[in-house]
Amino acid sequence: MLDQGSQRCPKYKDYILPLIFTKRLCDVFDDEINRIASEVGSRAKAFQLAKRDHKLVRFYLPLIPNDPEQPVWSMIRKLADKIGEGVTTHMRAISKENPLLQGIIDRVDFNATTHGQRDIDDDRLSNLIEAISTKRLGLKDVEADIIGKSYEYLIRKFAEGGGQSAGEFYTPGEIGTIMSKVLQPEPGMEIYDPCCGSGGLLIKCEIAMEEKTRGKKRTIAPLKLYGQEYIPETWAMANMNMIIHDMEGEIEIGDTFKNPKFRKAGKLRSFDRVVANPMWNQDWFTESDYDNDEFDRFPTGAGFPGKSSADWGWVQHMYTSLNASGRAAIVLDRGAASRGSGNAGTNKEKTVRQWFVDQDIIESVLYLPENLFYNTTAPGIVLFLNRSKPKARKGKVFLVNASKVFEKGDPKNFIPDEGIQRIANILIGWTEEEKLSRIVEHTELKKNDYNISPSRYIHTSDAETYRPIAEIVDELNVIELEAKQTDEALRSILKQLGIGA
């Protein structure tokens, strides 16, 4: 039922995810009440103690059944009249008692209507509650990583039915896994995602760190995860995702580009690792947004990448958010690697890209297979930055063309597990492999006018002797736009001189 609902109506994520999250809270609260009851003699006394001292439990839930032996979730499950109103009331009561949950589960109105029609009527809501009630989600019933994976599965299912909006909250899991494996986060590190969506990339970093350190005798310090998201519903989803994974995180709300929340002493706070998949080719930031920046994010010589795409503006923000030994992995439109190269004139986006090459900040570029993302069929790239490249890698960039490393899927292609590990190992070791990867000197990049697209340097088949048509079209579009802007500027000058129409 959940899958059908997610495919039929992506908006169902606004109802299903908070309900599953609340079921987990209820069952964990029950476990904690049982623990206290084993010490004080009864659940009735345990409820009284938890009410007096909320510190005894992770989250205090003011849902006390008339019969204290009944599960806390029964307060929701047994709603029979005005179910939407009752669920909304209970969730708002929970958030009122728990500041960390405010704005997360109380923002959804289960009684909402559109043009007089309930968005989810009581019959459907009752069926949904009953379906969620079939499995207990307590501490002994399901581990945090298992329920976390289930939550991620649901988010992916919603992305499959979400069309263009899917990119606002979901990056395919295999891409996040590759990024986190290559960045190799260490215990206790601070990880940042300035446009975190549902928080998947941050969570992937924690998972990669735990897998790498599994079996070690010493206590492993968790990562400290920080994210910012400007869409309120997605921000709430990220917080729920973080809590349900039982991970340590801080998710802020707001537009990172115009109002970054993580600051220190008037400057951007710096982190050990940055992971992100910003919305591609944002065109609503103007040159004044860059000129008026107060955080030194856009250095002289790089600066404004042009209004048609903020991709390299985001890269600059993430570079500035790295500490002296920090590394980043950023998902971008494939055109960010090549737009402007080969043009006769100057190009703002190419100028920024050139700055990053000349400063020796770019470590690797990964060209992804097509049709992986839920809001576009374009392949995309992953750009890896390193503020302290090893001496042996200076003056070079490692390029990987993984355009053929995928399997057909429905509705999207995917990178299989062996492909994920293969790509990650090659990127970590800078291992050259025919038709897949190459180490390229800066001198060669300069000869190609700072085109850093792996498809320009690595051909994946013997018959392929030309660059992909899509890349050429991207560049032609840039040339056409520049010609149009030049033409408009010339007309304006002529008009001021009183020449021509």
NUPA-668231 format. One record per residue (C-alpha): residue in three letters; x, y, z. Coordinates in nm, 3 decimals, padded with zeros to 5 digits. Layout:
BEGIN
- r/u/v/w
- ALA/X/Y/Z
...
END
This chain:
BEGIN
- r/u/v/w
- MET/00.000/00.000/00.000
- LEU/00.278/00.244/00.088
- ASP/00.455/00.196/-00.246
- GLN/00.132/00.243/-00.442
- GLY/00.051/00.555/-00.248
- SER/00.398/00.696/-00.297
- GLN/00.383/00.636/-00.672
- ARG/00.028/00.768/-00.706
- CYS/00.073/01.080/-00.496
- PRO/00.420/01.208/-00.397
- LYS/00.250/01.441/-00.147
- TYR/00.179/01.130/00.062
- LYS/00.536/01.158/00.188
- ASP/00.413/01.455/00.395
- TYR/00.186/01.212/00.583
- ILE/00.355/00.871/00.571
- LEU/00.704/00.975/00.685
- PRO/00.586/01.169/00.995
- LEU/00.353/00.882/01.091
- ILE/00.631/00.620/01.070
- PHE/00.861/00.857/01.257
- THR/00.598/00.898/01.531
- LYS/00.545/00.520/01.548
- ARG/00.917/00.482/01.612
- LEU/00.901/00.751/01.884
- CYS/00.602/00.579/02.048
- ASP/00.758/00.233/02.049
- VAL/01.094/00.360/02.179
- PHE/00.911/00.559/02.450
- ASP/00.727/00.237/02.543
- ASP/01.060/00.055/02.573
- GLU/01.193/00.328/02.800
- ILE/00.877/00.322/03.014
- ASN/00.915/-00.055/03.048
- ARG/01.277/-00.009/03.157
- ILE/01.175/00.240/03.424
- ALA/00.880/00.020/03.527
- SER/01.116/-00.272/03.588
- GLU/01.287/-00.055/03.851
- VAL/00.983/00.112/04.013
- GLY/00.727/-00.168/03.989
- SER/00.466/-00.055/03.734
- ARG/00.414/00.130/03.406
- ALA/00.173/00.367/03.583
- LYS/00.453/00.487/03.815
- ALA/00.695/00.496/03.521
- PHE/00.464/00.730/03.327
- GLN/00.441/00.959/03.632
- LEU/00.819/00.971/03.672
- ALA/00.878/01.042/03.302
- LYS/00.619/01.321/03.316
- ARG/00.802/01.482/03.609
- ASP/01.151/01.436/03.463
- HIS/01.173/01.432/03.084
- LYS/01.546/01.361/03.103
- LEU/01.465/01.000/03.187
- VAL/01.367/00.941/02.823
- ARG/01.496/01.046/02.480
- PHE/01.172/01.216/02.382
- TYR/00.881/01.262/02.621
- LEU/00.544/01.175/02.466
- PRO/00.233/01.311/02.640
- LEU/00.025/01.022/02.505
- ILE/-00.078/00.832/02.815
- PRO/-00.330/00.550/02.758
- ASN/-00.615/00.516/03.008
- ASP/-00.486/00.165/03.064
- PRO/-00.111/00.213/03.129
- GLU/-00.044/-00.141/03.009
- GLN/-00.156/-00.045/02.658
- PRO/00.111/00.071/02.408
- VAL/00.149/00.447/02.364
- TRP/00.080/00.415/01.988
- SER/-00.271/00.293/02.074
- MET/-00.363/00.657/02.142
- ILE/-00.329/00.713/01.768
- ARG/-00.431/00.370/01.645
- LYS/-00.765/00.374/01.832
- LEU/-00.881/00.709/01.698
- ALA/-01.227/00.643/01.551
- ASP/-01.377/00.987/01.495
- LYS/-01.219/01.298/01.342
- ILE/-00.903/01.098/01.287
- GLY/-00.717/01.368/01.092
- GLU/-00.787/01.623/01.362
- GLY/-00.687/01.378/01.635
- VAL/-00.355/01.283/01.474
- THR/-00.267/01.650/01.421
- THR/-00.350/01.729/01.785
- HIS/-00.133/01.443/01.914
- MET/00.165/01.539/01.697
- ARG/00.145/01.902/01.805
- ALA/00.133/01.790/02.168
- ILE/00.448/01.580/02.116
- SER/00.635/01.868/01.954
- LYS/00.528/02.108/02.230
- GLU/00.700/01.883/02.487
- ASN/01.012/01.838/02.273
- PRO/01.176/02.154/02.134
- LEU/01.393/01.941/01.901
- LEU/01.078/01.821/01.724
- GLN/00.913/02.160/01.685
- GLY/00.854/02.241/01.320
- ILE/00.932/01.879/01.228
- ILE/00.619/01.674/01.303
- ASP/00.380/01.954/01.393
- ARG/00.390/02.125/01.053
- VAL/00.165/01.863/00.888
- ASP/-00.212/01.909/00.913
- PHE/-00.371/01.566/00.870
- ASN/-00.707/01.742/00.844
- ALA/-00.600/01.976/00.560
- THR/-00.830/02.039/00.265
- THR/-00.781/02.164/-00.090
- HIS/-01.082/02.326/-00.256
- GLY/-01.304/02.173/00.010
- GLN/-01.168/01.820/-00.039
- ARG/-00.963/01.647/00.233
- ASP/-00.607/01.587/00.113
- ILE/-00.618/01.250/00.290
- ASP/-00.961/01.145/00.412
- ASP/-01.017/00.961/00.741
- ASP/-01.073/00.624/00.574
- ARG/-00.738/00.638/00.394
- LEU/-00.569/00.775/00.703
- SER/-00.714/00.497/00.917
- ASN/-00.592/00.235/00.670
- LEU/-00.248/00.396/00.668
- ILE/-00.228/00.396/01.048
- GLU/-00.336/00.032/01.056
- ALA/-00.071/-00.065/00.801
- ILE/00.201/00.110/01.005
- SER/00.070/-00.058/01.321
- THR/00.150/-00.408/01.196
- LYS/00.520/-00.379/01.285
- ARG/00.669/-00.277/01.615
- LEU/00.957/-00.031/01.577
- GLY/01.108/-00.033/01.926
- LEU/01.472/-00.055/02.029
- LYS/01.469/-00.437/02.052
- ASP/01.251/-00.485/01.743
- VAL/01.455/-00.299/01.486
- GLU/01.803/-00.146/01.501
- ALA/01.856/00.216/01.404
- ASP/02.041/00.125/01.085
- ILE/01.761/-00.110/00.975
- ILE/01.480/00.137/01.029
- GLY/01.704/00.405/00.878
- LYS/01.745/00.197/00.564
- SER/01.369/00.146/00.552
- TYR/01.317/00.520/00.583
- GLU/01.566/00.583/00.303
- TYR/01.383/00.324/00.092
- LEU/01.057/00.513/00.136
- ILE/01.224/00.843/00.048
- ARG/01.360/00.683/-00.271
- LYS/01.013/00.551/-00.352
- PHE/00.871/00.900/-00.315
- ALA/01.147/01.030/-00.543
- GLU/01.043/00.778/-00.810
- GLY/00.698/00.933/-00.816
- GLY/00.812/01.288/-00.754
- GLY/00.918/01.402/-01.104
- GLN/01.104/01.733/-01.108
- SER/01.053/01.788/-00.734
- ALA/01.249/01.471/-00.650
- GLY/01.582/01.651/-00.689
- GLU/01.487/01.879/-00.402
- PHE/01.514/01.603/-00.146
- TYR/01.690/01.296/-00.286
- THR/02.027/01.204/-00.436
- PRO/02.053/00.841/-00.558
- GLY/02.207/00.631/-00.281
- GLU/02.489/00.485/-00.490
- ILE/02.623/00.834/-00.566
- GLY/02.623/00.924/-00.197
- THR/02.798/00.598/-00.114
- ILE/03.076/00.664/-00.367
- MET/03.122/01.019/-00.239
- SER/03.140/00.912/00.126
- LYS/03.380/00.624/00.058
- VAL/03.618/00.849/-00.137
- LEU/03.612/01.124/00.127
- GLN/03.702/00.864/00.397
- PRO/03.562/01.051/00.699
- GLU/03.732/00.971/01.030
- PRO/03.566/00.936/01.374
- GLY/03.468/01.267/01.531
- MET/03.498/01.469/01.209
- GLU/03.257/01.752/01.130
- ILE/03.068/01.702/00.802
- TYR/02.862/01.972/00.629
- ASP/02.601/01.980/00.353
- PRO/02.482/02.333/00.268
- CYS/02.180/02.208/00.067
- CYS/02.112/01.882/00.245
- GLY/01.769/01.780/00.113
- SER/01.653/01.482/00.320
- GLY/02.001/01.444/00.472
- GLY/02.102/01.133/00.276
- LEU/02.456/01.244/00.188
- LEU/02.537/01.325/00.551
- ILE/02.402/00.991/00.667
- LYS/02.606/00.810/00.400
- CYS/02.922/00.966/00.551
- GLU/02.839/00.831/00.897
- ILE/02.772/00.486/00.750
- ALA/03.102/00.491/00.556
- MET/03.294/00.587/00.869
- GLU/03.130/00.313/01.078
- GLU/03.198/00.049/00.810
- LYS/03.562/00.151/00.786
- THR/03.615/00.138/01.165
- ARG/03.404/-00.174/01.231
- GLY/03.582/-00.429/01.447
- LYS/03.820/-00.183/01.610
- LYS/03.841/-00.220/01.987
- ARG/03.840/00.146/02.083
- THR/03.521/00.346/02.114
- ILE/03.432/00.514/01.786
- ALA/03.329/00.878/01.811
- PRO/03.034/00.952/01.580
- LEU/03.059/01.214/01.311
- LYS/02.911/01.555/01.381
- LEU/02.671/01.623/01.096
- TYR/02.561/01.972/00.992
- GLY/02.317/02.063/00.717
- GLN/02.106/02.350/00.587
- GLU/01.791/02.324/00.374
- TYR/01.562/02.602/00.253
- ILE/01.241/02.407/00.180
- PRO/01.054/02.365/00.512
- GLU/00.901/02.025/00.432
- THR/01.239/01.890/00.320
- TRP/01.411/02.039/00.626
- ALA/01.161/01.849/00.843
- MET/01.230/01.530/00.645
- ALA/01.606/01.569/00.703
- ASN/01.556/01.607/01.078
- MET/01.334/01.299/01.096
- ASN/01.583/01.104/00.886
- MET/01.869/01.203/01.116
- ILE/01.680/01.113/01.435
- ILE/01.545/00.785/01.303
- HIS/01.901/00.684/01.204
- ASP/02.003/00.771/01.563
- MET/02.273/01.004/01.435
- GLU/02.416/01.322/01.581
- GLY/02.317/01.615/01.362
- GLU/02.214/01.977/01.342
- ILE/01.993/02.082/01.050
- GLU/01.923/02.454/01.001
- ILE/01.655/02.605/00.779
- GLY/01.712/02.885/00.526
- ASP/01.874/02.982/00.195
- THR/02.243/02.896/00.234
- PHE/02.352/03.103/-00.063
- LYS/02.206/03.425/00.078
- ASN/02.201/03.346/00.448
- PRO/02.440/03.068/00.557
- LYS/02.355/02.970/00.915
- PHE/02.682/02.804/01.018
- ARG/02.911/03.093/01.111
- LYS/03.192/03.162/01.354
- ALA/03.331/03.504/01.442
- GLY/03.152/03.665/01.147
- LYS/03.295/03.418/00.895
- LEU/03.177/03.089/00.752
- ARG/03.236/02.800/00.987
- SER/03.484/02.549/00.845
- PHE/03.446/02.172/00.835
- ASP/03.654/01.859/00.778
- ARG/03.436/01.738/00.490
- VAL/03.166/01.888/00.270
- VAL/02.918/01.686/00.064
- ALA/02.642/01.837/-00.149
- ASN/02.415/01.811/-00.448
- PRO/02.297/02.170/-00.503
- MET/02.016/02.236/-00.746
- TRP/02.183/02.255/-01.087
- ASN/02.210/02.572/-01.295
- GLN/02.024/02.807/-01.062
- ASP/01.972/03.132/-01.251
- TRP/01.814/03.358/-00.990
- PHE/02.136/03.482/-00.829
- THR/02.266/03.810/-00.969
- GLU/02.613/03.962/-00.975
- SER/02.511/04.185/-00.683
- ASP/02.447/03.874/-00.472
- TYR/02.814/03.788/-00.518
- ASP/02.942/04.147/-00.483
- ASN/02.748/04.199/-00.158
- ASP/02.873/03.877/00.000
- GLU/03.006/03.927/00.353
- PHE/03.189/03.597/00.390
- ASP/03.475/03.618/00.135
- ARG/03.330/03.324/-00.058
- PHE/03.405/03.457/-00.406
- PRO/03.778/03.537/-00.428
- THR/03.934/03.788/-00.666
- GLY/04.021/03.614/-00.990
- ALA/03.727/03.373/-00.963
- GLY/03.418/03.566/-00.855
- PHE/03.088/03.576/-01.044
- PRO/03.032/03.265/-01.261
- GLY/02.755/03.428/-01.465
- LYS/02.383/03.450/-01.404
- SER/02.283/03.144/-01.610
- SER/02.433/02.896/-01.361
- ALA/02.531/02.920/-00.993
- ASP/02.708/02.581/-01.000
- TRP/03.055/02.728/-00.953
- GLY/02.915/02.979/-00.702
- TRP/02.813/02.681/-00.490
- VAL/03.158/02.526/-00.538
- GLN/03.314/02.848/-00.406
- HIS/03.087/02.843/-00.101
- MET/03.186/02.484/-00.025
- TYR/03.556/02.552/-00.077
- THR/03.533/02.840/00.170
- SER/03.357/02.606/00.416
- LEU/03.655/02.367/00.428
- ASN/03.923/02.382/00.693
- ALA/04.294/02.375/00.603
- SER/04.293/01.997/00.546
- GLY/03.933/01.971/00.431
- ARG/03.794/01.779/00.133
- ALA/03.466/01.806/-00.055
- ALA/03.253/01.605/-00.298
- ILE/02.995/01.801/-00.499
- VAL/02.740/01.676/-00.752
- LEU/02.703/01.914/-01.049
- ASP/02.555/01.931/-01.396
- ARG/02.804/01.781/-01.645
- GLY/02.817/02.118/-01.826
- ALA/02.991/02.273/-01.525
- ALA/03.304/02.082/-01.629
- SER/03.321/02.220/-01.983
- ARG/03.098/02.523/-02.046
- GLY/03.291/02.810/-02.200
- SER/03.599/02.609/-02.294
- GLY/03.696/02.650/-02.660
- ASN/03.515/02.982/-02.697
- ALA/03.700/03.265/-02.864
- GLY/03.605/03.516/-02.593
- THR/03.608/03.506/-02.215
- ASN/03.351/03.312/-02.019
- LYS/03.272/03.379/-01.653
- GLU/03.207/03.015/-01.566
- LYS/03.531/02.905/-01.732
- THR/03.718/03.179/-01.544
- VAL/03.604/03.037/-01.209
- ARG/03.688/02.683/-01.321
- GLN/04.033/02.801/-01.431
- TRP/04.090/02.958/-01.089
- PHE/04.019/02.627/-00.916
- VAL/04.255/02.441/-01.151
- ASP/04.533/02.698/-01.118
- GLN/04.500/02.699/-00.738
- ASP/04.540/02.317/-00.750
- ILE/04.222/02.259/-00.549
- ILE/04.051/02.009/-00.781
- GLU/04.158/01.656/-00.698
- SER/03.926/01.442/-00.912
- VAL/03.625/01.456/-01.144
- LEU/03.384/01.164/-01.183
- TYR/03.157/01.150/-01.490
- LEU/02.841/00.959/-01.396
- PRO/02.615/00.736/-01.608
- GLU/02.303/00.891/-01.757
- ASN/01.950/00.856/-01.617
- LEU/02.047/00.804/-01.252
- PHE/01.870/01.111/-01.112
- TYR/01.495/01.131/-01.063
- ASN/01.453/01.487/-01.193
- THR/01.671/01.466/-01.506
- THR/01.820/01.212/-01.747
- ALA/02.148/01.408/-01.764
- PRO/02.451/01.218/-01.629
- GLY/02.604/01.475/-01.395
- ILE/02.953/01.481/-01.247
- VAL/03.103/01.463/-00.899
- LEU/03.373/01.722/-00.833
- PHE/03.623/01.633/-00.557
- LEU/03.814/01.917/-00.389
- ASN/04.113/01.891/-00.157
- ARG/04.269/02.187/00.025
- SER/04.581/01.985/00.105
- LYS/04.655/01.760/-00.192
- PRO/04.945/01.517/-00.141
- LYS/05.267/01.634/-00.304
- ALA/05.258/01.349/-00.557
- ARG/04.918/01.466/-00.684
- LYS/04.995/01.836/-00.718
- GLY/04.967/01.980/-01.066
- LYS/04.739/01.693/-01.172
- VAL/04.369/01.602/-01.178
- PHE/04.235/01.247/-01.174
- LEU/03.951/01.193/-01.422
- VAL/03.709/00.899/-01.422
- ASN/03.459/00.836/-01.701
- ALA/03.211/00.593/-01.543
- SER/02.942/00.656/-01.805
- LYS/02.926/00.282/-01.885
- VAL/02.931/00.154/-01.525
- PHE/02.560/00.104/-01.466
- GLU/02.271/-00.137/-01.505
- LYS/01.931/-00.066/-01.653
- GLY/01.659/-00.017/-01.396
- ASP/01.296/00.082/-01.370
- PRO/01.233/00.370/-01.367
- LYS/01.601/00.473/-01.346
- ASN/01.943/00.326/-01.415
- PHE/02.158/00.237/-01.115
- ILE/02.519/00.159/-01.028
- PRO/02.545/-00.197/-00.886
- ASP/02.736/-00.267/-00.565
- GLU/03.045/-00.397/-00.747
- GLY/03.043/-00.084/-00.965
- ILE/03.021/00.139/-00.657
- GLN/03.322/-00.031/-00.498
- ARG/03.517/-00.031/-00.825
- ILE/03.466/00.342/-00.880
- ALA/03.544/00.427/-00.518
- ASN/03.865/00.219/-00.515
- ILE/03.987/00.379/-00.839
- LEU/03.921/00.731/-00.707
- ILE/04.087/00.660/-00.371
- GLY/04.396/00.505/-00.528
- TRP/04.418/00.723/-00.841
- THR/04.437/00.400/-01.035
- GLU/04.456/00.445/-01.412
- GLU/04.247/00.200/-01.613
- GLU/04.200/00.199/-01.989
- LYS/03.869/00.352/-02.103
- LEU/03.783/00.440/-01.743
- SER/04.037/00.664/-01.570
- ARG/04.337/00.890/-01.636
- ILE/04.572/01.118/-01.448
- VAL/04.585/01.445/-01.642
- GLU/04.851/01.712/-01.596
- HIS/04.743/02.074/-01.558
- THR/04.935/02.157/-01.876
- GLU/04.700/01.931/-02.073
- LEU/04.395/02.089/-01.909
- LYS/04.523/02.432/-02.007
- LYS/04.576/02.319/-02.369
- ASN/04.209/02.219/-02.368
- ASP/04.106/02.559/-02.234
- TYR/04.030/02.427/-01.884
- ASN/03.779/02.167/-01.992
- ILE/03.787/01.918/-01.702
- SER/03.516/01.681/-01.828
- PRO/03.640/01.319/-01.814
- SER/03.454/01.245/-02.138
- ARG/03.688/01.487/-02.315
- TYR/03.996/01.283/-02.221
- ILE/03.868/00.926/-02.180
- HIS/03.682/00.752/-02.461
- THR/03.481/00.453/-02.346
- SER/03.473/00.269/-02.679
- ASP/03.699/00.230/-02.983
- ALA/03.441/00.387/-03.211
- GLU/03.411/00.699/-03.002
- THR/03.637/00.965/-03.149
- TYR/03.421/01.272/-03.087
- ARG/03.294/01.440/-02.777
- PRO/02.936/01.365/-02.663
- ILE/02.680/01.562/-02.866
- ALA/02.509/01.679/-02.545
- GLU/02.829/01.851/-02.427
- ILE/02.871/02.026/-02.761
- VAL/02.509/02.143/-02.748
- ASP/02.568/02.278/-02.395
- GLU/02.863/02.482/-02.520
- LEU/02.673/02.606/-02.825
- ASN/02.398/02.727/-02.592
- VAL/02.655/02.920/-02.387
- ILE/02.801/03.078/-02.704
- GLU/02.452/03.171/-02.822
- LEU/02.371/03.331/-02.485
- GLU/02.697/03.527/-02.483
- ALA/02.632/03.649/-02.839
- LYS/02.283/03.761/-02.738
- GLN/02.417/03.951/-02.434
- THR/02.686/04.116/-02.646
- ASP/02.428/04.213/-02.908
- GLU/02.202/04.365/-02.642
- ALA/02.492/04.561/-02.493
- LEU/02.590/04.693/-02.840
- ARG/02.230/04.799/-02.914
- SER/02.217/04.984/-02.582
- ILE/02.539/05.173/-02.659
- LEU/02.421/05.263/-03.009
- LYS/02.088/05.382/-02.868
- GLN/02.268/05.609/-02.620
- LEU/02.470/05.752/-02.911
- GLY/02.154/05.806/-03.110
- ILE/02.264/05.562/-03.380
- GLY/02.026/05.308/-03.531
- ALA/01.670/05.215/-03.435
END
